[in-house]
Amino acid sequence: MHEEPVEILVQLAERGEIDPWNIDIVEVTDRFLSELERRRELDLRISGRTLFFAATLLRMKSEYLTTDPFEDEGEDDLDGSEEDEEILECAADETEPIEQLEREIQRRIGRKKVRRRPVTLYELITELKAAEKEERRRHRRRAQQQEIPPPHVSEVVAVAHDEDYGGAAGAVLGCYESLAPGGETVTVRALCDSLGKRTIDVYIPLLFLTLEGEVALWQEEYFGDVYVRRDLHGQSRDA
């Protein structure tokens, strides 16, 4: 597997731009995006895998900046057995207990990941690879979906520089919910028409929403419409 994004992170550490033993996720994300922008200006090829790492780093940065540290400390006081009992109680109340159990476990894993932020460069790379593996697994579970071409690096960098990718994603999600209050399938084209935005201005926020487990994106045929619906295997079903 091509290791381009890992090499970028290692090179940042070797040049002293990031501390490999004390990772600052905000600094790492900004440095990583700056390196992508530099490579774009040099007209160097940037892989879809590197763009996925960039999007994941942006999500981690957003979680870091929006998480209440006092709330995290309170959650850390929860007894593990007490959490297990809550999971089983939730599962017992559902008509499909196995699916509910899986969703609840994934939700708690996600919450703990926010609390246990990576400290070293090795831990960060491990977490990024785990996110990549999970994304591939989710795509395999959606047999009807085909690969959607990744966005261009300039488009990801532009969203990052805007520093309001969370707000843009929220606006797109709000538009989707108004068009499909029951979680029905809609096209990206319909979202663009409703918002009065270009396709790429809607697609990039949708990419962040897929990473959050809010929506699923797929294409039934190449160069065909891109479809959006609530992700039935993601966090959106936990609500």
C-alpha positions in Angstrom: 0.0 0.0 0.0 1.3 3.5 -0.9 2.7 5.2 2.2 2.7 8.8 0.9 0.7 10.3 3.8 2.8 8.4 6.4 5.9 9.7 4.7 4.7 13.2 4.9 4.1 13.0 8.7 7.5 11.4 9.2 9.2 14.1 7.2 7.5 16.8 9.2 8.9 15.2 12.3 12.4 14.8 10.8 12.4 18.5 9.8 11.4 19.5 13.4 8.1 20.9 12.3 6.1 18.6 14.7 7.1 16.9 17.9 6.8 13.1 17.4 6.7 12.5 21.1 4.1 15.1 22.0 1.6 15.5 19.2 -0.4 18.7 18.9 -3.3 17.7 16.6 -4.0 21.3 15.6 -0.4 21.9 14.6 0.0 18.6 12.9 -3.2 19.2 10.8 -2.1 22.7 9.8 1.4 21.5 8.9 0.0 18.5 6.9 -2.3 20.8 4.9 0.5 23.3 4.3 2.6 20.5 2.9 -0.3 19.4 0.6 -0.7 23.0 -0.6 3.1 23.2 -1.3 3.0 19.9 -3.3 0.0 21.2 -5.2 1.9 24.4 -6.2 4.8 22.2 -7.4 2.3 20.2 -9.4 3.1 17.0 -7.6 0.7 14.0 -7.6 -1.3 13.6 -4.4 -3.0 10.3 -3.8 -6.6 9.9 -2.7 -5.2 8.1 0.4 -3.4 11.3 1.4 -6.6 13.3 0.9 -8.4 10.9 3.2 -5.7 11.4 5.9 -6.2 15.1 5.5 -9.9 14.9 5.9 -9.5 12.6 8.9 -7.0 15.0 10.5 -9.5 17.9 10.0 -12.1 15.9 11.8 -9.8 15.1 14.7 -8.8 18.8 14.9 -12.5 19.7 15.0 -13.2 17.2 17.7 -10.3 18.5 19.7 -11.4 22.1 19.4 -15.0 21.4 20.3 -14.7 18.8 23.1 -15.3 20.0 26.6 -12.3 18.8 28.7 -14.4 18.9 31.9 -17.0 16.7 30.2 -14.3 14.2 29.3 -13.0 14.0 32.8 -16.5 13.3 34.1 -17.0 10.5 31.5 -13.7 9.0 32.5 -15.1 8.4 36.0 -17.7 6.0 34.7 -17.2 2.4 35.8 -16.6 0.0 32.9 -19.1 -2.6 34.2 -21.7 0.2 34.5 -21.2 1.0 30.8 -21.6 -2.6 29.9 -24.9 -2.8 31.8 -26.2 0.2 29.9 -25.2 -1.4 26.6 -27.1 -4.6 27.4 -30.1 -2.7 28.6 -30.3 -0.7 25.4 -29.9 -3.9 23.4 -32.7 -5.6 25.3 -35.2 -2.8 24.5 -34.7 -3.2 20.7 -36.4 -5.5 18.3 -33.0 -6.0 16.6 -30.7 -6.4 19.7 -27.6 -7.4 17.7 -27.7 -4.3 15.5 -28.4 -2.1 18.5 -25.6 -3.6 20.5 -23.1 -3.1 17.6 -24.2 0.6 17.3 -23.9 1.2 21.0 -20.4 -0.4 21.1 -19.3 1.7 18.2 -20.7 4.9 19.8 -18.8 4.2 23.0 -15.6 3.4 21.2 -15.9 6.6 19.3 -16.4 8.6 22.5 -13.4 7.0 24.1 -11.3 7.8 21.0 -12.0 11.4 21.5 -10.9 11.2 25.2 -7.7 9.2 24.4 -6.1 11.5 21.8 -2.9 10.3 20.2 0.2 11.4 22.1 3.0 10.2 19.9 3.4 10.2 16.1 3.2 6.4 16.1 -0.1 6.5 17.9 -1.4 9.1 15.5 -0.4 7.1 12.4 -2.0 4.0 14.0 -5.3 5.8 14.5 -5.3 7.3 11.0 -4.7 3.8 9.5 -7.5 2.4 11.7 -9.9 5.1 10.4 -8.8 4.2 6.9 -9.5 0.5 7.5 -12.9 1.3 9.0 -13.8 3.4 6.0 -12.9 0.5 3.7 -15.0 -1.9 5.8 -18.0 0.4 5.6 -17.7 0.6 1.8 -17.6 -3.2 1.6 -20.8 -3.4 3.6 -22.5 -1.2 1.0 -22.4 -3.7 -1.9 -24.4 -1.4 -4.2 -21.9 1.4 -4.0 -19.0 2.0 -6.3 -15.9 4.1 -5.8 -16.5 7.8 -5.9 -13.5 9.8 -7.2 -11.7 11.7 -4.4 -11.8 15.5 -4.5 -8.8 17.4 -5.7 -6.3 18.6 -3.1 -7.0 22.3 -3.8 -10.6 21.7 -2.9 -9.8 20.1 0.4 -7.3 22.8 1.2 -9.8 25.5 0.3 -12.3 24.0 2.8 -9.7 23.8 5.5 -8.6 27.4 5.0 -12.2 28.5 5.3 -12.0 27.2 8.9 -15.8 26.7 8.8 -16.0 23.2 7.4 -18.1 22.2 10.3 -20.5 24.9 9.6 -20.6 24.0 5.9 -21.2 20.4 6.8 -24.0 21.4 9.1 -25.7 23.5 6.4 -25.6 20.6 3.9 -26.9 18.2 6.5 -29.7 20.6 7.4 -30.6 20.9 3.7 -30.6 17.1 3.4 -32.9 16.7 6.4 -35.4 19.2 4.9 -35.5 17.4 1.6 -35.6 13.9 3.2 -37.0 14.1 6.8 -37.4 10.4 6.8 -33.8 9.6 5.8 -34.7 8.9 2.2 -32.2 8.9 -0.7 -31.6 12.2 -2.5 -29.1 13.1 -5.2 -26.2 15.5 -4.7 -27.7 17.4 -7.6 -30.9 18.0 -5.6 -28.9 19.3 -2.7 -26.9 21.7 -5.0 -30.1 23.0 -6.5 -31.7 23.6 -3.1 -28.6 25.3 -1.7 -27.7 27.1 -4.9 -24.1 25.9 -4.6 -21.6 24.2 -6.9 -21.3 20.4 -6.8 -17.9 20.5 -5.2 -19.1 23.0 -2.5 -21.7 20.4 -1.5 -19.6 17.2 -2.0 -16.7 18.2 0.2 -18.9 18.8 3.3 -20.6 15.5 2.5 -17.2 13.9 2.7 -16.8 15.1 6.2 -20.3 13.9 7.1 -19.4 10.4 5.8 -16.4 10.4 8.1 -18.7 11.4 11.0 -21.0 8.5 10.1 -23.9 10.8 9.5 -24.6 10.0 5.8 -23.6 7.5 3.1 -22.5 8.4 -0.4 -22.6 6.2 -3.4 -22.7 6.0 -7.2 -24.6 3.3 -9.0 -22.7 3.9 -12.2 -19.6 5.8 -13.2 -20.3 9.4 -14.2 -23.9 9.0 -12.9 -25.7 10.7 -10.1 -24.2 10.6 -6.6 -26.7 9.6 -4.0 -27.0 10.6 -0.3 -28.9 9.0 2.5 -28.7 8.6 6.2 -26.0 6.1 7.1 -27.9 3.2 8.7 -24.7 1.7 10.0 -23.3 5.0 11.4 -23.8 7.2 14.4 -26.9 8.8 12.9 -29.0 5.8 14.0 -27.9 6.3 17.6 -30.1 9.4 18.0 
